[in-house]
Amino acid sequence: MGGKVGDGVRLPSLDAVVARLGHEPTTAAEVELLKAGYWALGQPVRLRSDHRFRESGWGRWLLTDDAVANDLLHHRLRAEGVDGIELRQALEDVSRLIGRRSVFCPGDPRFVLLDDELWLETACPGRPLFVEGPEDEDDDEVEGPEDADDADEDDQQDRADQEDAADWSGVRLPAENLEKRRGPGALLGELVPVEAAMGPLLQRLGILVYADLLDLDLSALSDRRGVGRKKLTRLRLLHDEATRRAAGPPEPVVSSPWEGWHPLEALGRLPSRARNIVTLAGLDSVGALRIWLDQTPFQAVANYGRATRRHLVDLLAQLDEVGPDTLVFGGTTPRSIAELGERYLQRLEPRKRSIFEARVVQGLSLEEVGVREGVTRERIRQLVEMELDQDRRSWAPRVRELFEPALAALDRRGGVALTQTVLDALGGPPNWAIDLAVDLEPVAIEFEVWPGLTTSLEREQFLDLRRTLRLEVEAALEGSMSVSVVRRALIEAGLRTPDDELPLLAEHLLGVTVDGEDAYLSRRGTQAVYLTALRDAGGPISAEEVAHRVDQSEPELEANARKAIVFFQRSPLALSYDHGLWVHAENLPVPLSVLQALAQDCLPEVRAANGVAVSARLLLRDLASRGSAPPGLTPHLLRDALLQTGEVRAWRAGTDVAWTGSEATRKSISEWLRETAEELPQPFTIDVLVAETAARSGYLPSSIAVQANEGVWTLALSGGEHAACDQAFASSEALEHAQAAVWAMVRQACLVSAHAPGIDLTPFGHLGPVLAHRVLWGTAHRTAGVSTRARGLLMWDPARGDSVWQVVGQDFLARHPVGRPADLREHLFELCGLRSDDLPYYLLREGCDAGDVALVCTGWYVDARLGPDEQVGLLASMAPVVRLALGTEDFVRGSPAAALLNEVRALKGGDRLDLG
């Protein structure tokens, strides 16, 4: 596992160190773990940069999830009165007791580890009482005025050791006793090290073993110069320990060394300083804390002083008096997730309770809570996180216990179950209580990982499982519609679903409907995918973006925007937010209940219109004028809310609604448009059609115009007018026949004038000579492969190959190998039925490609091998075409017309031609 630090430098993986510590029964120093494999290779890695490691109380390192067993092992050795135990077996006993892996820290001075056998330091033969080492800084700590005086006296004495050596002769032990006390049985053979700062004093007194302290006259030292209060106190403690050891091993205080050992979580909330001290000391239990407080001097751990010790001692006293439940939970242990949530909120201070209720229970955003409390959103986040962080250690064990039924229910079903089943196992707690419990102690449960489903699997693992199962079941159901297919697929995937839960699970997980012994694919599974993507968006989103998200998560569905809209229109959970935007019911800017209430308020006004369309925009404007419209409400949301009442209807475009109980709404806008177009005088404009339809139907003109402009019921004519299709053609088959005839006509001639006198008007003869030409043009306008231009010009529009002008030019060259401009004009007139004076208009002004015209009008000159004079004459006669072709700089370069012009200039000696 590697991480990025600094400017993107990627650190090497520490997986090898994790593996090593995972197999070792002891902690290790950082230099031992990293020097050979990392530091020697120039890799600047440190264990503190990886969350998988933590430091023990003695400067050594272990895995974060492991526990330090030193305190429990020390208590066991003391309580049982044994000298040593086998380390690995003892660690296994501790691991079973506390429920996680335990390791031993060799840096603890209370122990000696010899050949995988653990001894107390006092029980290991051959260890001297005094060992050389760095002077303890704690001896010079100034705790107060009196301590400062004692420290000064000790320092003065140390500087006068050589001068005052003779003054100690009265209290120094006789030399002849030294050898006797070093023999077998002296202090039961136990030798231990003590503080290095006491070394000079012990040497002056001739004390090397605990037994030497038994004959020491402490009263003679009380008035000795250089023996301060602190050193005298330590000598008394050593004397008491020597007396206890001489009396033999103590009786076990409990029948088993593990009884009564509660985890530190029993103390409830700890101040940050006390929590840090407990962590640095590697303490895991209340008993270990008691022993540590008795044996550890101040400042043995950073920031450990009298105030912190007093607070910890008071907590231990409260624990003995009221028990762990009252200390942690303020009463009996919560018996459910719901009770735990209520109890947690009750014990908070009023201001913090208000913040938690707003943030957790009501679900307000950080911004909203901050505005209400008068602080920033970041401060709210800090307050909530700090409060949870102080309680996680003490509340986490109970949270894990309360989630056990849910985990057991999921485990019995293979890791996937209905959400309602999991909630029933938890006692039906509210969602906010579950969220609060998960904040206190994350659990391996993913609620609502899919609509209606909860899992104990990793999210990606669940999605892979669901995708694989769906493909298998869909393929299997093509040959069989038996429920046994679904049941067998679930069993093979490791899911054990009870029969009464199978229909719902199959529907949510696989999109399969179970009906008795039959099973068939349903749309609800696919619809749920789209609705989930819409919900996860968190706000308004387009159907295209939803389809993109679905395509990323479920590529086999081949998602697109059209499918998304179809599913949204079927589901009451998806509402239109604005043009092209959709929103899930959970992400509405106003609560769904408020939106439904507003729709009910608007129904009387819609009903009073007696079926005439009413705009939701006007309804929203009225609500706003009365102060009833909440912020964020849009006309489309109000329209969809009215639709869901079942008493109004709407249309696919616009925001109009109408009451379904009126005769006026029995015809759709399409039907009204068709009838009105047939009855109007032919031809007519779209504005006239919209106005007349609105007057007859009661629909709003804006809604009518949307469908009228689609031109389904009308035929566009030249000049911006329209005619009713039903008036022009007796049937749809007649229209198709006319289109085929027009296409064949244009395809043969390439250029056709709809106004040509000799054109075939057989399909339109019943319309009269004037309207027939215009209908022919409108028919061509709706015919694929034909382009229309103004003044009735129809052009063949090939999908590929030569352009229409090249076809015309090739046809002309085939008839006139050597031609004149007059011949070209005549050819176009014959081909298209155009008048000579209309030709420049069509060629140069109405969208025809002037470059193609120039190719036609100039390309055949060279092929005809005309002389220079003839070329110049022809070029001058076609001046309008050439001028237009050369008028665009981009077209001039490299064009045949430009090449021809340059050639003519060269023949004329470079003179500029007058093309006007």
ABEGO torsion letter per residue (X at the ends): XBBBBEBGBBBBBAAAAAAAAAABABBBBAAAAAAAAAAAAGBBBBAAABAABBBBAAGBBBBAABBBAAAAAAAAAAAAGBABBBAAAAAAAAAAAAGBBBBBBAABAABBBBGGBBBBAAABBGBBABBBBBBBAAAABBABAAAAAAAAAAAAAAAAAAAAAAAAAAABBBAAAAAAAABBGBGGGBBBBBBAAAAAAAAAAGBABAAAAAABBAAAAAABBGBBAAAAAAAAAAAAAAAAAAAEBBBBABABAABGBBBAAAAEBBBAAAAAAAAAAGBABAAAAAAAAAABBBGABBGBBAAAAAAAAAAAAAAAAAEAAAAAAGEBBBABAAAAAAAAAAABBAAAAAAAAAAAAAGBBAAAAAAAAGBBAAAAAAAAAAAAAAAAAAAAAAAAAAAAAAAAAAAAAGGBBBAAAAAAAAGGBBAAAAAAAAAABBBBBBBGABBGBBBABBAAAAAAAAAAAAAAAAAAAAABABAAAAAAAAAAAGBBBBAAAAAAAAAAAAGBBBBEABBBBBAAAAAAAAAAAAAAAGBBBBAAAAAAAAAAABAAAGBBAAAAAAAAAABAABBBABBGBBBBAAABABBAAAAAAAAAAAAAAAAAAGGBBBBAAAAAAAAAAAGABBBGBBAAAAAAAAAAAGABBBBABEABBBBAABAAAABBAAAAAAAAAAABBOBBBAAAAAAAAAAAAGBBAAAAAAAAAAGAABBBBBGGBBBBAAAABABAAAAAAAAAAAAAAAAAAGBBBAABAABBAAAAAAAEAAAAAAAAAAAAAABBGBBBBBGGBBBBBBABEBBAAAAAAAAAAAABABBBAAAAAAAAAAAAGBBAAAAAAAAAAAGBBAAAAAAAAAAAAAAAGBBAAAAAAAAAAAAAAAAAAAABAAAABGBAAAAAAAAAAAAAGGBBBBAX
